[in-house]
Amino acid sequence: MRHSLLFFSLIFSMFFVISCDSSDHEDSLLRSNYVLETVNTLDYLGTPTHPKDRNMLMFSDQGAWFAYSLPKVKSLGFSGPFLMTQQNGVWASDILSELQLIEHGKPVVFSSHKRDGFLSHLEQTLANDHLKVTQQLFFTSGHTAVLNTYITNISEAKIVLRSNWKGMLFPNLGLKITREASNELSIRSSKSQAVGHLVFDKETTLFVNDSSYISQGDNFTLLPNEQKELRLSQTFIFPEYDWEQEKRKLNPLKFSGNITDRIEDKEIQLARLFSYKKEQLTDSIYQIPLAKSVFTLQNNWRIAAGELKFEGLFPSYHYKWFHGFWAWDSWKHAAGLAKYNSELAKNQMRTMFEYQSENGFVVDCIFRDTSIEKHNYRDTKPPLAAWAVSKIIQEDDAVDFIKEMYPKLKLYHSWWYKNRDYDQDGLCEYGATDGTLVAAKWESGMDNAVRFDTSKILKTSEDAYSLNQESVDLNAYLYAEKLYLSELALKIGLKDDSDHYLKEATILKLKIQSQFYDEEDGWFYDTSLDGKTKIKVKGCEGWLPLWANAATATQASRVKEVMMDPAEFFTKVPFQTLSASDPKFNPMEGYWRGPNWLDQSYFGIVGLQNYGFDKEAQKATVQLLKGAAGILEKGPSIRENYHPISGEGLNAQNFSWSAAHVLMLLTDDKQ
């Protein structure tokens, strides 16, 4: 694995800083380049007003199924939690654990309020002329978040205070608070098997009803410059995990991990990613988008639960219908994650292949709780799995992982030719298992692309249907997959397999070059089944043969000219899904009929690089990052797609595959 000397040096230096400074909570923020420099990369400021309020971004870590924001108001506590443990994600409370400090019988009023969101934790500091209170929220595991509060007397006189915790649940969520012990509350739901637990750092007087609680603390005295620490944990845990085991780590809140562990983890991740920096990119178009990508991927990370047998990433926690794992999203997430967290990348692959059928079919999408949303067996997604495994192996040359995945990848690859090659000519079509046209379009991943407007569905067998057109992108993916399978086979000593895939690739490459390329237009198009009629819609699928290295040099040069034409694809956010000259170009209403999806832009840029058009690839990369609204700024999230003319972010916020491809654009040596 690359950069190992850097990592060992970094770990040693961070350990030294932590060891020296751990006595003071303010110094627990490492004196580092990256955790501090990337503070507030995403704007987590917001306080929910109702359970389905999605007007703010949320912080989570360790794969937790709940998240928090920084409160807008001057409150001691953090907004939330936002529970992904039930329904399609709901806020349990505006502030479930709010600290109230009482002085001279009245609540303390603060005059200043500073809030920060780090990759490792959330932090806020409130102060007046004699008190400073700092709170830090971080995750010790995928089940538990810890809230540390540090109350400091900054005056020259002693201060007498009392501390109370209080919280109230939003109504009509099926949630109920009960007292479990003198320092513990539980939150149970009629809509989820996950159970919440609030554990205080000592025995306290608790007043509880079904939807609210108050914890009344004792008086305490602070001398000048003296500091008092309070700790509270919030756990939301599924029944397949052991609460008693988790609780032993928390009680009496002497945690097995602490905030310095989280900071160290994030520092190592960021240091590794920033060490990939390309010389031709300035810091201003490198550091923020790279950090923003990591923030986004982290916030969408979920540990295994329910039907999801391995950890992985949501496409977006922010959009209620994206609380699951999708096939080609997973392949893309894994390729990006491999750059700094290869184990999570491997598990992202495993979770989809856990649902592979005996014939090789991989389900389109899966969900934790199928009473909320059913798995979709109606279609699969484009074959990028072998590419994703290859990207993982580039960063973590784990032979055991290749041996684990290779038979599954091989079976998946053969499935396409048995179930999606209607006329058995060696060129595949997108299709469905249920015979519906809509599912067949979904299988392309480009749901409503203009090229499918006149498509029809054909029956191949009892549970296999194909569109009546052969798609250039699908066959380019399959060509690339043959090359990746050949490489993987060679790594585990299967030379016959490797040779077999190389021979198949040679044949397929010629078919792609001859059937899908149009000499007059200099573009690759889908065709009719017999290959005689081209479906002349200029879409992003046209540069996939360049990404796969399946085009001739002359073809690639012609395609490059179209890609770099401002009237076609070189827009403000270049390489969108449909040519700007197409009559059906409609980014605001189109989804796949005009918006820019960053995965397709990435494939286009890689395609240019593959054929030596490095100057054009660099120009497109910079224009993409500058043109897509908010990517180079701290605060806004990375979006699902972008308007190619205005640059406006469209559809879901916090979109994982967009983040993964930004990350790869910035860190791949050779795409």
C-alpha positions as CSV (number, residue, x, y, z in Angstrom):
1,M,0.0,0.0,0.0
2,R,1.3,3.4,-0.9
3,H,2.6,6.2,1.4
4,S,3.3,3.8,4.3
5,L,6.2,5.8,5.6
6,L,4.1,8.9,5.7
7,F,1.4,7.1,7.7
8,F,3.8,5.7,10.3
9,S,5.4,9.0,10.7
10,L,2.0,10.7,11.1
11,I,0.7,8.2,13.5
12,F,3.8,8.6,15.7
13,S,3.6,12.4,15.7
14,M,-0.1,12.4,16.5
15,F,0.4,9.9,19.3
16,F,3.0,12.2,20.9
17,V,0.7,15.2,20.7
18,I,-2.2,13.3,22.2
19,S,-0.1,11.9,25.0
20,C,1.2,15.3,25.9
21,D,-2.0,17.3,25.7
22,S,-4.8,14.9,26.6
23,S,-5.3,16.5,30.1
24,D,-6.9,19.6,28.5
25,H,-10.0,19.0,26.3
26,E,-9.2,22.1,24.1
27,D,-5.8,20.6,23.2
28,S,-7.5,17.3,22.3
29,L,-8.0,18.8,18.9
30,L,-4.8,17.8,17.3
31,R,-2.4,20.5,16.2
32,S,-2.8,19.0,12.7
33,N,-3.0,20.3,9.2
34,Y,-6.1,18.5,8.0
35,V,-8.8,18.0,10.8
36,L,-8.5,21.7,11.7
37,E,-8.1,23.0,8.1
38,T,-11.2,21.2,7.0
39,V,-13.5,22.4,9.8
40,N,-17.0,23.5,8.5
41,T,-16.5,21.9,5.1
42,L,-20.2,21.1,5.4
43,D,-22.6,23.5,7.1
44,Y,-24.3,21.4,9.9
45,L,-26.2,24.4,11.3
46,G,-29.9,23.8,11.8
47,T,-32.6,22.9,14.3
48,P,-35.6,20.8,13.2
49,T,-39.1,22.0,13.7
50,H,-40.9,18.8,12.9
51,P,-39.9,15.1,12.4
52,K,-39.6,15.3,8.6
53,D,-37.7,18.5,8.5
54,R,-34.9,18.0,5.9
55,N,-33.7,21.6,5.6
56,M,-30.3,20.9,7.2
57,L,-27.3,18.7,6.9
58,M,-26.5,16.1,9.5
59,F,-23.3,14.6,11.0
60,S,-22.8,11.0,11.8
61,D,-19.8,8.6,12.0
62,Q,-18.8,5.0,12.5
63,G,-21.7,3.8,10.4
64,A,-24.3,4.9,12.9
65,W,-28.0,4.9,11.9
66,F,-28.6,8.3,13.6
67,A,-27.2,11.8,13.1
68,Y,-27.1,15.3,14.6
69,S,-26.8,19.0,13.6
70,L,-25.5,22.1,15.3
71,P,-28.3,24.1,16.8
72,K,-29.2,27.5,15.4
73,V,-30.3,28.8,18.8
74,K,-28.0,29.4,21.8
75,S,-28.7,26.0,23.4
76,L,-26.4,23.6,25.2
77,G,-27.0,20.4,23.2
78,F,-27.1,19.2,19.7
79,S,-30.0,19.1,17.2
80,G,-31.5,15.7,16.9
81,P,-31.0,12.9,16.7
82,F,-32.2,12.2,13.2
83,L,-33.2,8.5,13.3
84,M,-32.6,6.4,10.2
85,T,-33.6,3.4,12.4
86,Q,-37.2,3.9,11.6
87,Q,-39.5,5.0,8.7
88,N,-37.6,6.8,6.0
89,G,-35.7,8.8,8.5
90,V,-37.2,11.1,11.2
91,W,-36.1,13.6,13.7
92,A,-36.8,12.2,17.2
93,S,-36.5,15.6,18.8
94,D,-35.3,19.2,18.2
95,I,-32.7,18.6,21.0
96,L,-33.0,15.4,22.8
97,S,-30.5,16.2,25.5
98,E,-30.3,19.9,26.3
99,L,-28.2,21.1,29.2
100,Q,-29.6,23.9,31.4
101,L,-27.2,25.7,33.8
102,I,-28.8,27.4,36.8
103,E,-27.1,30.3,38.6
104,H,-28.8,32.2,41.4
105,G,-32.0,30.4,40.7
106,K,-32.1,31.5,37.0
107,P,-30.9,29.9,33.7
108,V,-27.5,31.1,32.6
109,V,-27.7,33.4,29.6
110,F,-24.8,33.4,27.1
111,S,-23.7,36.3,24.9
112,S,-21.6,34.4,22.4
113,H,-22.0,31.2,20.5
114,K,-19.4,29.5,18.2
115,R,-20.3,26.3,16.3
116,D,-18.0,24.0,14.3
117,G,-18.3,20.8,12.4
118,F,-15.2,18.7,12.1
119,L,-14.8,15.4,10.3
120,S,-14.3,13.8,13.7
121,H,-17.0,15.6,15.8
122,L,-19.4,18.5,16.3
123,E,-18.4,21.2,18.7
124,Q,-19.9,24.4,20.1
125,T,-18.8,26.9,22.7
126,L,-21.1,29.3,24.5
127,A,-19.7,32.1,26.8
128,N,-20.6,35.1,28.8
129,D,-18.4,37.4,31.0
130,H,-17.7,34.7,33.6
131,L,-18.5,31.3,32.1
132,K,-17.4,29.3,29.0
133,V,-19.1,26.1,28.1
134,T,-17.7,23.8,25.4
135,Q,-19.6,20.7,24.1
136,Q,-18.3,18.0,21.8
137,L,-20.3,15.3,20.2
138,F,-18.6,12.3,18.7
139,F,-19.3,8.6,17.9
140,T,-17.6,5.9,19.9
141,S,-19.2,3.2,17.7
142,G,-21.9,2.6,15.2
143,H,-24.3,2.5,18.1
144,T,-23.3,5.3,20.4
145,A,-22.7,9.0,20.4
146,V,-21.1,10.8,23.4
147,L,-21.7,14.4,24.4
148,N,-18.9,15.8,26.5
149,T,-19.5,19.2,28.2
150,Y,-16.7,21.3,29.8
151,I,-17.8,24.1,32.1
152,T,-15.1,26.6,32.9
153,N,-15.1,29.5,35.3
154,I,-13.3,32.3,33.4
155,S,-13.9,34.9,36.2
156,E,-11.9,35.7,39.3
157,A,-14.6,34.8,41.7
158,K,-16.1,31.4,42.6
159,I,-19.4,30.4,40.9
160,V,-22.1,28.1,42.2
161,L,-24.2,26.3,39.5
162,R,-26.6,23.5,39.1
163,S,-26.9,21.4,35.9
164,N,-30.2,20.0,34.5
165,W,-30.6,17.8,31.4
166,K,-34.0,17.9,29.6
167,G,-35.5,16.6,26.4
168,M,-38.8,16.1,24.6
169,L,-39.7,13.8,21.7
170,F,-41.6,14.9,18.7
171,P,-45.2,13.5,18.8
172,N,-46.7,10.8,16.7
173,L,-43.5,8.8,16.1
174,G,-44.3,5.8,18.1
175,L,-41.5,6.7,20.5
176,K,-41.8,6.3,24.3
177,I,-39.3,7.2,27.1
178,T,-39.0,5.0,30.2
179,R,-36.6,5.0,33.1
180,E,-34.3,2.0,33.3
181,A,-32.0,3.0,36.2
182,S,-31.0,6.0,38.2
183,N,-28.7,7.1,35.4
184,E,-30.4,5.5,32.4
185,L,-33.4,6.1,30.2
186,S,-34.6,4.0,27.3
187,I,-36.5,5.1,24.1
188,R,-38.6,2.4,22.5
189,S,-40.4,2.6,19.2
190,S,-43.5,0.9,17.9
191,K,-42.1,1.4,14.4
192,S,-38.6,0.0,14.8
193,Q,-36.8,-2.7,16.7
194,A,-34.0,-0.4,17.5
195,V,-33.9,0.8,21.1
196,G,-32.5,4.1,22.3
197,H,-30.6,4.5,25.6
198,L,-29.6,7.7,27.3
199,V,-26.9,7.1,30.0
200,F,-25.8,9.9,32.4
201,D,-22.4,10.0,34.0
202,K,-23.7,9.5,37.5
203,E,-26.9,8.8,39.4
204,T,-29.4,11.6,39.1
205,T,-33.0,12.5,39.9
206,L,-35.0,11.7,36.8
207,F,-38.5,12.9,36.1
208,V,-40.0,11.1,33.1
209,N,-43.2,10.8,31.2
210,D,-43.8,9.1,27.9
211,S,-42.4,11.8,25.7
212,S,-40.1,13.9,27.9
213,Y,-37.7,13.9,30.8
214,I,-35.8,16.1,33.2
215,S,-32.6,15.1,35.0
216,Q,-32.0,17.3,38.0
217,G,-28.4,17.6,39.1
218,D,-26.7,18.8,42.3
219,N,-25.2,22.2,43.0
220,F,-21.5,22.5,42.3
221,T,-18.9,25.2,42.9
222,L,-16.2,26.3,40.4
223,L,-13.2,28.3,41.6
224,P,-11.5,30.7,39.2
225,N,-10.1,28.9,36.2
226,E,-11.6,25.6,37.4
227,Q,-13.4,23.3,35.0
228,K,-16.1,20.7,35.4
229,E,-16.8,17.9,33.0
230,L,-20.2,16.3,32.3
231,R,-20.8,13.3,30.1
232,L,-23.8,11.8,28.5
233,S,-24.3,9.1,25.9
234,Q,-27.0,8.4,23.4
235,T,-27.2,4.9,21.9
236,F,-29.6,3.6,19.3
237,I,-29.0,-0.1,18.8
238,F,-30.6,-2.8,16.7
239,P,-31.5,-6.2,18.4
240,E,-28.9,-8.1,16.5
241,Y,-26.3,-6.2,18.5
242,D,-25.7,-6.6,22.3
243,W,-26.8,-3.6,24.3
244,E,-25.3,-5.0,27.5
245,Q,-21.9,-5.3,25.8
246,E,-22.2,-1.8,24.5
247,K,-23.3,-0.5,27.9
248,R,-20.2,-2.0,29.6
249,K,-18.1,0.3,27.5
250,L,-20.2,3.3,28.7
251,N,-20.8,2.8,32.4
252,P,-19.5,4.6,34.3
253,L,-18.8,6.5,31.1
254,K,-15.1,5.5,31.1
255,F,-15.1,4.9,27.4
256,S,-13.0,2.5,25.5
257,G,-12.5,5.2,22.9
258,N,-12.5,9.0,23.1
259,I,-12.4,12.0,20.9
260,T,-8.7,11.8,20.3
261,D,-9.2,8.4,18.8
262,R,-11.7,9.8,16.3
263,I,-9.4,12.8,15.5
264,E,-6.5,10.4,14.9
265,D,-8.6,8.2,12.6
266,K,-9.7,11.2,10.5
267,E,-6.3,12.7,10.4
268,I,-4.8,9.5,9.0
269,Q,-7.6,9.3,6.4
270,L,-7.2,12.9,5.3
271,A,-3.4,12.7,5.3
272,R,-3.5,9.7,3.0
273,L,-5.9,11.4,0.6
274,F,-4.0,14.7,0.5
275,S,-0.8,12.9,-0.2
276,Y,-2.2,12.0,-3.6
277,K,-2.4,15.6,-4.6
278,K,-1.8,16.2,-8.3
279,E,0.8,18.9,-9.0
280,Q,-1.4,20.6,-11.7
281,L,-4.2,21.3,-9.2
282,T,-4.0,24.3,-6.9
283,D,-5.0,24.0,-3.3
284,S,-8.2,26.0,-3.9
285,I,-9.6,23.4,-6.3
286,Y,-8.3,20.4,-4.4
287,Q,-8.6,20.6,-0.7
288,I,-12.2,21.6,-0.1
289,P,-13.8,19.3,-2.7
290,L,-11.7,16.4,-1.5
291,A,-12.6,17.0,2.2
292,K,-16.2,17.5,1.2
293,S,-16.2,14.1,-0.5
294,V,-15.0,12.4,2.6
295,F,-17.6,14.2,4.8
296,T,-20.3,13.1,2.4
297,L,-19.3,9.5,2.3
298,Q,-18.9,9.4,6.1
299,N,-22.4,10.8,6.7
300,N,-23.9,8.2,4.4
301,W,-22.1,5.2,6.0
302,R,-24.3,2.6,7.8
303,I,-23.2,-0.5,9.7
304,A,-24.9,-3.9,9.0
305,A,-28.5,-4.1,10.2
306,G,-31.6,-6.0,9.3
307,E,-31.5,-7.2,5.7
308,L,-28.2,-5.3,5.1
309,K,-25.7,-8.0,6.1
310,F,-22.6,-5.8,5.6
311,E,-21.8,-2.2,6.1
312,G,-22.0,0.2,3.2
313,L,-23.3,3.6,2.1
314,F,-26.6,5.1,1.3
315,P,-26.8,7.2,-1.9
316,S,-28.0,10.0,0.4
317,Y,-29.4,10.0,4.0
318,H,-30.9,13.4,3.1
319,Y,-33.5,12.0,0.6
320,K,-36.0,9.7,2.2
321,W,-36.2,7.2,-0.7
322,F,-32.4,6.6,-0.7
323,H,-32.2,4.8,2.7
324,G,-30.8,1.6,1.2
325,F,-28.0,0.2,-0.9
326,W,-28.0,0.1,-4.8
327,A,-25.9,-2.0,-7.0
328,W,-24.0,0.4,-9.2
329,D,-24.0,3.0,-6.5
330,S,-22.2,0.4,-4.4
331,W,-19.6,-0.2,-7.1
332,K,-18.9,3.5,-7.4
333,H,-18.9,4.0,-3.6
334,A,-16.4,1.2,-3.2
335,A,-14.1,2.6,-5.9
336,G,-13.9,5.9,-4.1
337,L,-13.7,4.5,-0.5
338,A,-10.8,2.3,-1.5
339,K,-8.6,5.4,-1.5
340,Y,-8.7,5.7,2.3
341,N,-10.9,2.9,3.8
342,S,-10.4,-0.4,1.9
343,E,-12.2,-2.5,4.5
344,L,-15.4,-0.4,4.2
345,A,-15.0,-0.6,0.4
346,K,-14.8,-4.4,0.5
347,N,-17.9,-4.6,2.7
348,Q,-19.8,-2.3,0.3
349,M,-19.1,-4.9,-2.4
350,R,-20.0,-7.8,-0.2
351,T,-23.4,-6.4,0.9
352,M,-24.8,-6.5,-2.7
353,F,-23.3,-9.9,-3.6
354,E,-24.9,-11.3,-0.5
355,Y,-28.1,-11.2,-2.6
356,Q,-26.6,-12.7,-5.7
357,S,-28.9,-15.4,-7.2
358,E,-27.6,-18.8,-8.2
359,N,-27.7,-17.8,-11.8
360,G,-25.5,-14.8,-11.2
361,F,-28.1,-12.0,-11.1
362,V,-27.4,-9.2,-8.6
363,V,-30.4,-7.4,-7.2
364,D,-30.8,-3.7,-8.0
365,C,-31.3,-2.4,-4.5
366,I,-31.8,-3.7,-0.9
367,F,-33.1,-2.2,2.3
368,R,-32.7,-2.8,6.0
369,D,-36.4,-3.1,6.7
370,T,-38.5,-4.5,3.8
371,S,-41.7,-3.5,5.6
372,I,-40.7,0.1,4.8
373,E,-39.3,-0.6,1.3
374,K,-39.0,-3.9,-0.6
375,H,-35.8,-5.1,-2.3
376,N,-36.0,-4.5,-6.1
377,Y,-35.5,-7.8,-8.0
378,R,-37.0,-6.3,-11.2
379,D,-33.6,-5.4,-12.7
380,T,-30.0,-5.2,-11.9
381,K,-27.6,-2.4,-12.7
382,P,-24.7,-1.8,-15.2
383,P,-21.7,-4.2,-14.7
384,L,-19.1,-2.1,-12.9
385,A,-18.4,-4.6,-10.1
386,A,-15.2,-6.0,-11.5
387,W,-14.0,-2.4,-12.0
388,A,-14.7,-1.6,-8.4
389,V,-12.9,-4.7,-7.1
390,S,-9.9,-3.8,-9.3
391,K,-9.9,-0.3,-7.8
392,I,-9.9,-1.8,-4.3
393,I,-7.0,-4.1,-5.3
394,Q,-5.0,-1.1,-6.6
395,E,-5.0,0.3,-3.1
396,D,-5.1,-3.0,-1.0
397,D,-3.6,-5.9,-2.9
398,A,-5.5,-8.5,-0.9
399,V,-5.4,-11.8,-2.7
400,D,-8.0,-13.3,-0.3
401,F,-10.5,-10.7,-1.3
402,I,-9.9,-11.5,-5.0
403,K,-10.4,-15.2,-4.3
404,E,-13.6,-14.3,-2.4
405,M,-15.0,-12.1,-5.1
406,Y,-13.8,-13.6,-8.4
407,P,-16.3,-16.5,-8.6
408,K,-19.1,-14.1,-7.9
409,L,-17.9,-11.6,-10.5
410,K,-17.4,-14.3,-13.1
411,L,-21.0,-15.6,-12.5
412,Y,-22.4,-12.1,-12.7
413,H,-20.5,-11.5,-16.0
414,S,-21.8,-14.7,-17.6
415,W,-25.4,-13.9,-16.4
416,W,-25.5,-10.9,-18.8
417,Y,-24.8,-13.1,-21.9
418,K,-27.3,-15.8,-20.8
419,N,-30.1,-13.3,-19.9
420,R,-29.5,-10.1,-21.8
421,D,-28.4,-11.1,-25.3
422,Y,-31.7,-11.6,-27.1
423,D,-30.3,-12.6,-30.5
424,Q,-27.1,-14.3,-29.1
425,D,-24.8,-12.1,-31.2
426,G,-22.4,-11.4,-28.3
427,L,-23.8,-7.9,-27.7
428,C,-26.1,-7.3,-24.7
429,E,-29.1,-5.3,-24.1
430,Y,-30.6,-3.8,-20.9
431,G,-33.7,-5.5,-19.7
432,A,-35.8,-6.7,-16.8
433,T,-36.9,-9.8,-14.9
434,D,-40.6,-8.8,-14.8
435,G,-41.2,-7.8,-18.4
436,T,-41.8,-4.1,-17.8
437,L,-40.3,-1.4,-19.9
438,V,-39.7,0.9,-16.9
439,A,-37.6,-1.7,-15.1
440,A,-35.6,-2.3,-18.2
441,K,-34.8,1.4,-18.4
442,W,-33.9,1.4,-14.7
443,E,-31.4,-1.4,-15.4
444,S,-29.4,1.1,-17.5
445,G,-29.1,3.3,-14.5
446,M,-30.2,6.2,-16.8
447,D,-33.9,5.8,-16.1
448,N,-35.5,8.2,-18.5
449,A,-32.7,8.8,-21.0
450,V,-33.9,10.1,-24.4
451,R,-32.3,7.1,-26.2
452,F,-35.0,4.8,-24.6
453,D,-38.0,6.9,-25.7
454,T,-39.1,4.5,-28.4
455,S,-37.8,1.3,-26.9
456,K,-39.9,-1.8,-26.6
457,I,-39.5,-4.9,-24.5
458,L,-38.9,-8.4,-25.8
459,K,-39.2,-11.8,-24.0
460,T,-36.1,-14.0,-23.9
461,S,-37.2,-16.5,-21.4
462,E,-39.6,-16.9,-18.5
463,D,-37.8,-14.3,-16.3
464,A,-35.5,-12.6,-18.8
465,Y,-36.6,-9.7,-21.0
466,S,-34.5,-7.3,-23.2
467,L,-35.0,-4.0,-24.8
468,N,-35.1,-4.1,-28.5
469,Q,-31.8,-2.1,-28.8
470,E,-28.2,-2.9,-28.1
471,S,-26.6,-0.3,-25.8
472,V,-23.0,1.0,-26.4
473,D,-22.4,1.8,-22.7
474,L,-23.5,-1.7,-21.6
475,N,-21.2,-3.4,-24.0
476,A,-18.3,-1.0,-23.2
477,Y,-18.8,-1.9,-19.5
478,L,-18.7,-5.6,-20.4
479,Y,-15.6,-5.1,-22.5
480,A,-13.8,-3.4,-19.6
481,E,-15.1,-6.1,-17.2
482,K,-13.5,-8.8,-19.3
483,L,-10.1,-7.0,-19.0
484,Y,-10.6,-6.6,-15.2
485,L,-11.6,-10.2,-14.8
486,S,-8.5,-11.2,-16.8
487,E,-6.3,-9.2,-14.5
488,L,-7.9,-10.6,-11.4
489,A,-7.8,-14.1,-12.6
490,L,-4.0,-13.8,-13.3
491,K,-3.5,-12.5,-9.7
492,I,-4.9,-15.7,-8.3
493,G,-3.2,-18.0,-10.7
494,L,-6.0,-18.7,-13.2
495,K,-4.1,-18.2,-16.4
496,D,-6.6,-20.1,-18.6
497,D,-9.4,-17.9,-17.3
498,S,-7.3,-14.8,-17.9
499,D,-6.6,-15.8,-21.5
500,H,-10.2,-16.7,-22.1
501,Y,-11.4,-13.2,-21.1
502,L,-8.7,-11.5,-23.2
503,K,-9.8,-13.4,-26.3
504,E,-13.4,-12.5,-25.6
505,A,-12.4,-8.9,-25.1
506,T,-10.6,-8.8,-28.5
507,I,-13.8,-9.9,-30.3
508,L,-16.1,-7.6,-28.4
509,K,-13.8,-4.6,-29.0
510,L,-14.1,-5.0,-32.8
511,K,-17.9,-5.3,-32.5
512,I,-18.1,-2.1,-30.5
513,Q,-15.9,-0.2,-33.0
514,S,-17.9,-1.4,-36.0
515,Q,-21.5,-1.5,-34.8
516,F,-21.9,1.5,-32.5
517,Y,-19.6,4.1,-34.1
518,D,-21.0,6.6,-36.6
519,E,-18.4,7.9,-39.0
520,E,-20.5,10.9,-40.1
521,D,-21.2,12.2,-36.6
522,G,-18.0,11.0,-34.9
523,W,-20.0,9.5,-32.0
524,F,-21.0,6.2,-30.5
525,Y,-24.7,5.4,-30.5
526,D,-27.0,2.6,-29.3
527,T,-28.4,0.6,-32.2
528,S,-31.3,-1.7,-33.1
529,L,-30.9,-5.4,-32.3
530,D,-29.6,-6.2,-35.8
531,G,-27.1,-3.3,-35.6
532,K,-28.2,-1.8,-38.8
533,T,-30.0,1.3,-37.4
534,K,-28.3,3.8,-35.0
535,I,-30.5,5.5,-32.4
536,K,-29.0,8.9,-33.0
537,V,-29.3,10.5,-29.5
538,K,-26.0,12.1,-28.4
539,G,-25.7,11.1,-24.8
540,C,-23.0,10.4,-22.3
541,E,-23.0,6.8,-23.3
542,G,-21.1,7.9,-26.4
543,W,-17.8,8.3,-24.5
544,L,-18.0,5.1,-22.6
545,P,-15.9,3.2,-25.3
546,L,-13.1,5.7,-24.5
547,W,-13.4,5.0,-20.8
548,A,-13.2,1.3,-21.6
549,N,-10.3,1.7,-24.1
550,A,-12.5,0.1,-26.7
551,A,-12.3,2.8,-29.4
552,T,-9.7,3.2,-32.1
553,A,-7.4,6.2,-31.9
554,T,-9.2,7.9,-34.8
555,Q,-12.7,7.3,-33.2
556,A,-11.5,8.6,-29.9
557,S,-10.2,11.8,-31.6
558,R,-13.5,12.4,-33.2
559,V,-15.4,11.8,-30.0
560,K,-13.1,14.2,-28.2
561,E,-14.0,16.9,-30.6
562,V,-17.7,16.5,-29.9
563,M,-17.0,16.4,-26.1
564,M,-15.0,19.6,-26.2
565,D,-17.6,21.5,-28.3
566,P,-19.4,24.1,-26.1
567,A,-22.5,23.7,-28.2
568,E,-22.6,20.0,-27.4
569,F,-21.0,18.8,-24.1
570,F,-18.3,21.3,-23.0
571,T,-20.7,23.4,-20.9
572,K,-20.2,25.3,-17.7
573,V,-20.3,21.9,-15.9
574,P,-18.9,19.8,-18.8
575,F,-19.9,16.3,-20.0
576,Q,-23.5,16.2,-19.1
577,T,-25.9,13.3,-19.9
578,L,-27.4,14.8,-23.2
579,S,-26.0,17.1,-25.8
580,A,-27.0,20.7,-25.2
581,S,-28.0,20.8,-28.9
582,D,-30.6,18.0,-28.5
583,P,-34.3,19.3,-28.8
584,K,-35.1,17.2,-25.7
585,F,-32.3,18.7,-23.6
586,N,-34.0,19.7,-20.3
587,P,-31.8,19.8,-17.2
588,M,-34.5,21.2,-14.8
589,E,-37.0,18.4,-15.5
590,G,-34.9,15.8,-17.2
591,Y,-33.0,13.8,-14.5
592,W,-31.1,11.9,-17.2
593,R,-32.2,14.2,-20.1
594,G,-29.6,16.9,-19.6
595,P,-28.3,17.2,-16.0
596,N,-24.6,16.6,-15.3
597,W,-24.0,13.4,-13.3
598,L,-20.5,13.4,-11.9
599,D,-19.9,9.7,-12.5
600,Q,-20.5,10.2,-16.2
601,S,-18.3,13.3,-16.3
602,Y,-15.6,11.2,-14.6
603,F,-15.9,8.5,-17.2
604,G,-15.6,11.1,-19.9
605,I,-12.4,12.6,-18.4
606,V,-10.9,9.2,-17.9
607,G,-11.7,8.4,-21.5
608,L,-9.8,11.5,-22.7
609,Q,-6.8,10.6,-20.5
610,N,-6.8,7.0,-21.9
611,Y,-6.2,8.3,-25.4
612,G,-3.6,10.9,-24.4
613,F,-5.8,14.0,-24.4
614,D,-4.4,15.1,-21.1
615,K,-4.7,18.8,-21.7
616,E,-8.4,18.5,-22.5
617,A,-9.0,16.2,-19.5
618,Q,-7.3,18.7,-17.2
619,K,-9.3,21.6,-18.6
620,A,-12.5,19.6,-18.1
621,T,-11.6,18.7,-14.5
622,V,-11.0,22.2,-13.5
623,Q,-14.1,23.6,-15.3
624,L,-16.2,20.9,-13.7
625,L,-15.1,21.7,-10.2
626,K,-15.4,25.4,-10.7
627,G,-18.7,25.2,-12.5
628,A,-20.7,22.9,-10.2
629,A,-22.2,25.2,-7.6
630,G,-20.7,24.9,-4.1
631,I,-18.1,22.2,-4.7
632,L,-15.2,24.6,-4.1
633,E,-16.9,26.4,-1.2
634,K,-17.2,25.4,2.4
635,G,-20.8,24.8,3.5
636,P,-23.0,23.4,0.7
637,S,-23.2,19.7,0.1
638,I,-22.3,17.7,-3.0
639,R,-25.4,17.2,-5.1
640,E,-26.9,14.3,-7.0
641,N,-26.5,16.1,-10.3
642,Y,-26.0,19.7,-11.6
643,H,-27.4,22.0,-14.2
644,P,-24.8,22.0,-16.9
645,I,-25.5,25.6,-18.1
646,S,-26.1,27.4,-14.8
647,G,-24.1,25.1,-12.5
648,E,-27.0,24.8,-10.0
649,G,-27.1,21.8,-7.8
650,L,-30.1,19.5,-8.5
651,N,-32.0,16.8,-6.7
652,A,-30.6,15.0,-3.6
653,Q,-28.0,16.6,-1.4
654,N,-25.1,14.7,0.1
655,F,-24.9,12.3,-2.8
656,S,-22.4,9.5,-2.3
657,W,-21.5,8.6,-5.9
658,S,-21.0,12.2,-6.8
659,A,-18.6,12.5,-3.8
660,A,-16.8,9.2,-4.8
661,H,-16.1,10.4,-8.3
662,V,-14.9,13.9,-7.2
663,L,-12.6,12.1,-4.8
664,M,-11.3,9.9,-7.7
665,L,-10.9,12.8,-10.0
666,L,-8.6,14.4,-7.4
667,T,-6.6,11.4,-6.4
668,D,-6.3,8.9,-9.2
669,D,-2.8,8.8,-10.7
670,K,-4.1,7.2,-13.8
671,Q,-7.9,7.2,-13.9
